[in-house]
Amino acid sequence: MSVEENKEVVRRLFTAQVKGDLDTLANLLADDLAWQYMGNGTQDVTINKDQAVAMHRRMREGWIEAWVKNIVGMIAEGDGVAVEATNRMKMKDGRIYEQRYHYVYIIKNGKISAVREYLDTDHAKRFFENRFP
């Protein structure tokens, strides 16, 4: 696939996440997906495709009232797509979760096979307390 096609796969993932379109989300993820949350080294977590879909289901059904996720910048080369993004979620309990991210996606055969997600894991851990997969 071209770098533009790979970037489009990532855009489709962002749209599926925000809309809660779990079927599209699942179809964009490779069966052998490894999605890593990269923190300060002590809080790194890796999940597989089933866990990623289940986590998005829990988020959409249980926590999130509204979700805005914006791509600030995107650079692609070969199979890799790097994305800087912002996130704002209004939770069902009224709290607002804001976060800045850097993602590295690896696209193989039109599917996302690997994700490295960099974020403020301390902030996420405090906000979500025991709600991680």
N, C-alpha and C positions, 0 to 999 in steps of 0.2 A: 504494500500500500504506500501511497505517497505521504509526505509529511502533512499535506493539507487534509488528506483523508483521515490520518491519525488524529489531527487536531479536532476534526469533526466528531470522531468517536468520543473524545473527551467532552466536547460541548454537549453531545447527546447525553452523556452520563450526568453532567451537572443538571440538565433539564429534568431528567428522570428522577434524580434525587429530590429536587425542589418540588416537583409535582407529586411525588410519592408513587411514581409509575414503577412498581417493583418488577413487573414483567420485562419492561425495557431494560431496567437496571440489570436484572439477571442475565438477559440475552447479551448484554455488552461485556459481561465478565467471563473470562475463560474458566473452564472447569478446574484447572490447576492454579487458580489465582492465589497469590500471596500478597496480602495487603498489610503493609507495615506502618504502624504509627510510631514515628521517630521522635523521641523526646530527649531527655537529658542523659540517656544511656541506662538509667535505672528503671525507666517506665516504658521501654519499648515493648510493643505488643504486635504480634502477627496473627491475622485471621485469614480464613479461607473463604471461598465463594459462599458456601452455605451460611457461614457466620456473618459475612458482610450483608447478605440479603436479609437475614434474620434481624440484624442490628438496625437496618434501615426500616424494616417493618415495625419494630418496637418504637423507634423514634417517631415515625409517622402516626402510628395508632395511639401511642401512649403519651407522647411528650409535646409534640410540635403543633402549634396552632397555625403559624405562618413562617415561611423560610425564604430568605433572599440570599443568594450566593452569586457573587460577581467575579468574573475573571478580570484581573487587573492587567495581566500580561501572560503571553504564551510564546514559548520558543520550542521548535521541534527540529529534530535531526534524526535520520534513520528511523528506528522503531520507538524512539523516546520523545516524550512530550513533557516539558516542564511548564508548570502553571503557578503563578502567584494569584491568590484569590482572597476575597473577604467573605465573611459569613455573618448573617444576622438571623437568629431564630427567636421568634416569640413563642415561649413555652405555654402550655395549657394552664400552668399555675401563675401566669402573668410575668414571670421572669424573662429577661432578655439575655440571650447568650450571643456574644460577639467574639469572633476569633479571626486571626489572619493565618493564612496557610501558604505553604509551598508544597506542591505535589510533583512527583516524577512518576509518569505513567509509562509503561512499556506495552506497546500494542503489537500483537502477533495475530496475523490472519483476521484482522478486523475486530479482535477481542482484547480487552485489557487483561494482560497476564500477570502484571506486577504493578504495585503502587507503593511508593514511599511517601508518606504523608507527614510533613513536618509542621508542628504546631506547638503552642504553649501547653504542654501536657499538664503542668501544675495547675494552670487555670481550668483546663477541662476536667481534671480529676476533682478539684474543689467544687465545680459547678454541678457535675453529674453524679458524684458520690455513689459508687457501687453500681452504676448502670452500664458499665462497659461490658462487652461480650465475655 
